[in-house]
Amino acid sequence: MLDIKHNTSVRDDLKVQDEYMESVIELRNDTRNILVGGSRRPHTNMGNEALSGAALFEVAVDGQDANVTQAQLSRVIDEARRLRQVSWCVTVVVVSDDPAFLAAFAELSLKGRLLVWPTKLLIVTPVSHSKLQNLHKILSMTNSMLLFLESDSGTVSCTMYLHLPYNPRDTKPLRVSSWSSQQGLVLTTQLPLFPDKFTKFIHRPRLVVAGEVYPGQTAHEEDDPGAPGEQRLMFRGPTASVLECLSKSMNFTYRYVRAPDKTFGTMLKMVISMEAHLALGPFAVSASRSQIVDFTWPLNIANSIIVAGRGLPEVDPWGFLLPLAPMVWVILLTALLLVSTSAFLLFSFFCLKTFHGHTSLANSFQFVRVLLQQDVSLLAMWWWQRVLLGVWMLMTLVLTRSYSGNLMSLLAVRHIPEPYQTLEDVVKDPSVTMIWKTKTIYVTHFRTSTSGIFREVGALEQKGRVIHRVAADIRDAFDTLVRRGDHVLLDVENSIFNRMTQDFSQTGRCDFYKTKAKYFRFMYAMVGQKDSLLIPAVSQRIMALTENGLYSYWSKFSGPNATACVSPPTKITVKSSLSPSNLWGMFVVLVGGYAVGMLAFVLEILHSLTLHSPNLI
């Protein structure tokens, strides 16, 4: 029999517990009917009163084919699950003396996700422990208890047992309470009925945790205190520190295992196949993954960015233009034009009798000669010309001295190129290759995108401009391919930060830069088995750790030189002699000026020949 009904005070009120046990005893001989009941949340116009209800199902066992019985039980579990979904709290009571029926119920209820926290399960049976081995998983990993019925001289009594999680299958359950019609319910331990056995484990179990190396987390072997003379795998890093805190607060030990191919995707498969209870990760939270595993409370929120190798220091051949800002050049040329025009107009106004266009134009060009630091003749000049020219000489003296001083400084500057700042820059440059970490969420996103820049990046794989590396091999690719400058890596910002920090500790240089453009903003968390009651208990503690900033602190200061390469300079100064590579821009301007002057000279000759001998042309 399957009895599901609302019961909010089983753990608090012994009187109600006795009445509940009596109702269970009355149903002990009926193995054909299934009673389902639940309590919904109260509506706003109904005060604090909860609605309760019950539904009765029938599963015929005697004289019926096993396949038919299993199909009927499956339908009943589906109906019970729908009731659980709309109920505030339900209790599932299974009464049967058939071990096969109980085993079928356990299997189907787990597959049908009937029993999730806080749904309570009570299995009532007279069958001995040795015949109920198939119930160990459902009783230990859910909010369940086992009630054994005993009948002696017409007196009915029962004993309730608790299966502790992560204990071996043949472990004897813990006796929690007993009940009889004379004494009522008597608790034999300090535990209440349906205790929260995952908040802090009563017996210290040993969990299996999958882990992998990534920037900021390392693996090493150390002596195993539980097995003298043997070694055990251990990890060091922010997520491993979180697990260490969890083990102490929840009273469990753990054993690390690594994925055979050293990928995060295989770590997920180990959790799905129940080879591991937890996987460190941290993993990006996604809707598709949440269908097959359960995520803990997020450890952090991070973006994916591009990291590339910084180029060698280069000389800017047009550095002679840098001492003055573009606006200063514009103002200077504008001032020169205004001063020359003013001198031309004033000369034409004050010297009407002696005005000649050629002479006035020559006087105007005196200001250009001053700017170019050429000699200037002051003979036969008016006083206002001398004043205007003196002011202009004073301004150009200050400007040229400042320019020459800054120019000598800038000739010692070397520029470090950082050409890739966005995914668009990577796509447009056919000489660069991207590195993708194998079996990551953004790889799937690139391959499935149908528009935008992500589709263009996904198309690079078909063009042979993408290589794949597992997490354990990313470090070698980072040290060689990315450092070389013709490869870029897309990875989580925290991982890239840790890789740059480690590289600086080894080399003393900042050979890499990370882009300002950010992509794929995800929450990152540890993962556990689907519907595991361990995850809610773990999440409560992880939330406390993250709210107090411990995970961020461990991530940021996981190693020395944590801030050395956060913002490396893009310009450096050196001491070296000048060479054509420093000055070829100036020579381009010089040659260009000579070419323009030669062209003007040829045009003047042709013009002169045209005026004096028009018949020669």
TAGIJO-V436782 format. One record per pair of residues at least 12 apart in sequence whose C-alpha atoms are under 6 Angstrom apart, sorted by the first residue. I is the first residue (numbers start at 1). GAP is how many residues later the second one is. D is the distance in whole Angstrom. If there is no record, write none. Layout:
((I	GAP	D) (I	GAP	D))
//
This chain:
((1	30	5) (1	32	6) (1	33	5) (1	93	5) (1	94	5) (2	32	5) (2	33	6) (2	91	5) (2	92	4) (3	31	6) (3	32	4) (3	33	5) (3	89	6) (3	90	4) (4	32	4) (4	33	5) (4	87	5) (4	88	4) (4	89	6) (5	31	6) (5	32	4) (5	33	5) (5	85	5) (5	86	5) (6	32	5) (6	33	5) (6	83	6) (6	84	5) (11	181	6) (11	182	5) (18	166	6) (32	26	5) (32	27	5) (32	28	5) (33	24	6) (33	25	4) (34	22	5) (34	23	4) (34	24	5) (35	20	5) (35	21	4) (35	22	6) (36	18	5) (36	19	4) (36	20	6) (37	16	5) (37	17	3) (37	18	6) (38	14	6) (38	15	5) (38	49	5) (38	52	5) (39	12	5) (39	13	4) (39	48	5) (39	49	5) (40	47	4) (40	48	5) (41	47	6) (81	33	5) (90	29	5) (91	28	6) (91	29	5) (91	30	6) (92	28	6) (92	29	5) (93	28	6) (93	29	5) (93	30	6) (94	29	5) (94	30	6) (95	29	5) (95	30	6) (96	29	5) (97	28	5) (103	31	6) (120	23	5) (120	24	6) (121	23	4) (122	22	6) (122	23	5) (122	24	6) (123	23	5) (123	24	6) (124	23	5) (125	23	5) (125	24	6) (126	22	5) (126	23	5) (139	24	6) (140	23	5) (140	24	5) (140	25	5) (141	24	6) (145	16	6) (145	17	5) (146	14	6) (146	15	5) (147	12	6) (147	13	4) (157	22	6) (157	23	4) (158	20	6) (158	21	5) (159	18	6) (159	19	4) (160	16	6) (160	17	5) (160	18	6) (161	12	6) (161	13	5) (161	14	4) (161	15	5) (162	12	5) (166	39	6) (176	12	5) (176	13	6) (198	336	6) (199	338	5) (200	50	4) (201	50	6) (204	47	6) (204	48	5) (205	47	5) (206	46	6) (206	47	5) (206	48	5) (207	47	4) (208	46	6) (208	47	5) (208	68	5) (208	69	5) (209	46	6) (209	47	5) (209	67	5) (209	68	6) (209	69	5) (209	70	5) (210	46	6) (210	47	5) (210	48	6) (210	69	4) (211	47	6) (211	68	6) (211	69	5) (212	46	6) (215	280	5) (215	283	5) (215	284	6) (216	21	6) (216	282	6) (217	19	5) (217	20	4) (218	17	6) (218	18	5) (219	15	6) (219	16	4) (220	14	6) (221	12	5) (233	23	6) (238	316	5) (238	317	5) (263	207	6) (263	208	6) (265	174	5) (271	258	6) (277	251	6) (278	249	6) (278	250	5) (279	247	6) (279	248	5) (280	246	5) (281	245	6) (282	242	5) (282	243	5) (282	244	5) (283	241	5) (283	242	5) (284	238	6) (284	239	6) (284	240	4) (285	238	6) (285	239	6) (293	235	6) (293	236	5) (293	237	4) (294	233	6) (294	234	5) (294	235	6) (294	236	5) (295	231	6) (295	232	5) (296	229	6) (296	230	6) (296	231	6) (296	239	6) (296	243	5) (297	242	5) (298	225	6) (298	226	5) (298	227	5) (299	225	6) (299	226	5) (300	223	6) (300	224	6) (301	221	6) (301	222	4) (302	219	6) (302	220	6) (303	189	6) (303	190	6) (303	215	6) (303	216	6) (303	217	6) (303	218	4) (304	187	5) (304	188	4) (304	189	5) (304	214	6) (304	215	5) (304	216	6) (305	185	6) (305	186	6) (305	188	6) (305	213	5) (306	183	6) (306	184	5) (306	208	6) (306	209	6) (307	181	6) (307	182	5) (307	206	6) (307	207	4) (308	174	6) (308	180	5) (308	204	6) (308	205	6) (309	173	5) (309	174	5) (309	176	5) (309	202	6) (309	203	4) (310	201	5) (310	202	5) (311	105	6) (311	106	5) (312	104	6) (313	101	5) (313	102	5) (313	103	5) (314	100	5) (314	101	5) (315	99	5) (317	265	6) (317	266	6) (317	268	5) (318	267	5) (323	80	6) (323	83	5) (323	84	6) (340	24	5) (343	21	6) (344	16	6) (344	20	6) (412	161	5) (412	162	5) (413	159	6) (413	160	4) (414	157	6) (414	158	5) (414	159	6) (415	156	5) (416	154	5) (416	155	6) (421	94	5) (422	95	6) (432	54	5) (432	55	5) (433	32	5) (433	33	6) (433	54	5) (434	32	5) (434	53	6) (434	54	5) (434	55	6) (435	31	6) (435	32	5) (435	33	6) (435	54	5) (436	32	5) (437	31	6) (437	32	5) (437	33	6) (438	30	6) (438	31	6) (438	32	5) (446	12	5) (501	61	6) (510	55	6))
//
